[in-house]
Amino acid sequence: DHSQQAFFIESFIDEAAHAAGRDPLEFRLAMLGKSPRHKRVLEKVAAMAGWGTQLAAGHGRGIALTESFGTIVAEAVEVDMTSGKPRLTNVWCAADPGFAMNPDGFRNQMEGGIVFGLTAALHGEISLKDGAVEQGNFHDYKLLRIDECPPIAVEIINGDHEKLGGAGEPGLPPAAPALANAIFAATGKRIRTLPLGKHFT
């Protein structure tokens, strides 16, 4: 349940930062004194995203940090809410799998996980009617289309050459909370249920 737990935990940490009047990045970093690899990943993605720089009105940035399958991943998402609906403009990802034996393959897996995670965050829902699933295939189960997909930047940190983390799923869990936190940053609206897209129909 890494994906579900990441959404709960990283959304709640963002709420706690807001309640404390703290920047979400600084709030997280302050809790990572005994976790240097996590801190380095979070600092890296913040630098990639230009965290703290001014954004246009109606735009927001969100951040999330998760470890799953031995790989630490931080993601920052930038969203444009000026139309009243989320439009993804950028995603940045920093990941520490211990040691990436195939950097190109690892980077591709992170990109794929991010796209799948954003699909789940925005559209992922299975509905039931008369005891049966309504969706039959990809024609009626909405996926993130190419015109919705933002530019994605991935940086790899080889933080521990004695450990090999996974690549297949770890890119997915931070996507939903980073997006939800970005929407909050842009609008002041905190969304606590998925899919996010249902809140903007």
N, C-alpha and C positions, 0 to 999 in steps of 0.2 A: 504493500500500500504506500510506496514512496510518493506517488503522485498526489494521492489524497492528503497524506500527512503534510507534504510540502505546502499544499494550498492552505491548509488550516494553520500551520505553524508560521509560515512566512507572512501570511496575511495578518495574523495576530501580532507578530513582532512589529509590523508596520503600524498597526493600530496603537500599540504600546508606545512606539516612538512618537507618534503624533500626540498622544495623550500627555507624554512627558515634555512636549515642546522641543523635541530633538530631531535632527536630521536622520532619516532612516539608515543611511550608510554609517554615520558616526555612532548611532545607537547600536548597530550590529558589531562594529569594530570594537567597541568598548567591552563587549562580552567575549572576545576571542583572544584574550591575553595568553591563554594556555593552549591555543590552537594555531600555531604559526602558519601551517599550510592553508587552513581555512582563511586566515586573515590575508595571506598573500593573494589568494584567488579573488577574494572580494575587492581588495585594493586594485588588482589588475583590471577587473571588469569595470570598476568605477573610472579608472584612468581611460580605458577604451571609450567609454560612453561620454566622457567629459562631464562627469557628475558634478553638479554644483554650478554649471554654466547656465546662463539665462536662456529660457525657452520662450517662444512666441505664446501669446495668449491662447488658451484652449489646448495647449500641448502639455504633456506630462511624461515624466520618467519614473519607472518603478524598478526595484531591485529585489533579488531573492538569492538565497544561498542554500544549497542542499548537498548532502552526501548520500550516495546510493551505490551499492555494488562496488565499494572501495574507491569510488571516484568522487572528488569534490568539484562541484559545478556552481558557479555564480552567473547569473544572467541579469542584464538590464534591458528593459524594453522601453521604447519611446512610442507614444501614441498621440495621434491628432484627433481631438474630440470636437473640432469646430463644426462638423456637420451634425452633431448630436449622436453619432455612432462612432465606435472605435475604428480608426484606420491606423494600422501599424506602419510606422515609418522607419524604424531601425531596431535591430536586436543585436546585442553584444554578448558574447559568452567567453568566460575564462574557465578552464578545466584542468584539474590536476589528477591524473589517473595513477600517480606514482611514477610510472614510466610508460610513455606511448611508444610501443615497438613499431607501429605503422602510423606515423603522424597524419598522412593523407587520409587513410581509412578512418582513423579516430575522428578527425575533423569532419569528415563526411557523416559519420554516425551522429555527432553532435548536431549538425545541421538538420539531419532527418528527424532526430528526437525533438528539436525545437519546433519544426513544422508540425509534427504530430501533436506536440503539446499545445501549440496554439490552436490547432484544429479542435482538440478536445475542450480547450478553454472557451472558445467562442461558439462552437457548434455542437459539441459532442453530446448527443442525447438519444437514448433509445426509448421509444414510447410504446405503450401497450394499449390495445383495444380489443375488447371481447376475449381477453385471455391470450392474445397473440401479439407478437412483435409486429409493429406497423412497417418498419423499414425492411426493404428486401435486398437492396444492394446500394452501390454508390450513386445511383440515379436519384434516390430519395433519402440518402444519408449524407448530409452536407459536409464537405471537406474544405480546407483552406485552399482556395483557388490561386493560380499563379498571379493574378492581378491583386490579390490580397496579401501576398507574401512579401515581407519587407526584406531589405538587404540584411544579411546575417554575417557577422564577423566572429571568428573563433580564434582564440589564442590558447596554446597548450603550455602548461607548466609541468616540467618533469621534477616533481618535488621529492620523490623517494625512489631511487633506482632498485630498491629491494622489494617493492610492492607493485603489483600489476592490478589496476582496477579495471572495471568493465567499461564498455563503450556503447553497448546496444541501447540501454535505457536511460543512463544518467543525464542526458541532455534534456529529457522531457520534464521531470518534476518541477524545476524552477520556472518554467514558462508561464503557467497559469497565475501563480502569485505575483510574478514580476509584472504581468499585464494588468492584473486587477489593481496592483499598487500604482501603476502608471495612470490608470483611469481615475483613481482617487486623487492623485497629484494634479491631474488636469481639471477635475470637476468638483472635487470635495465629496463625491458620492462613493461610499464604501459598499462594495458588493460582496456578499458572503455566500452566495450560492452560484453553482455552475449549471449550465453553460452561461457565460457572460453575455452572449449575444441575445439571450431571451429578455434581458433587461433593456434592450434598445430596439425592439421591434415596433 
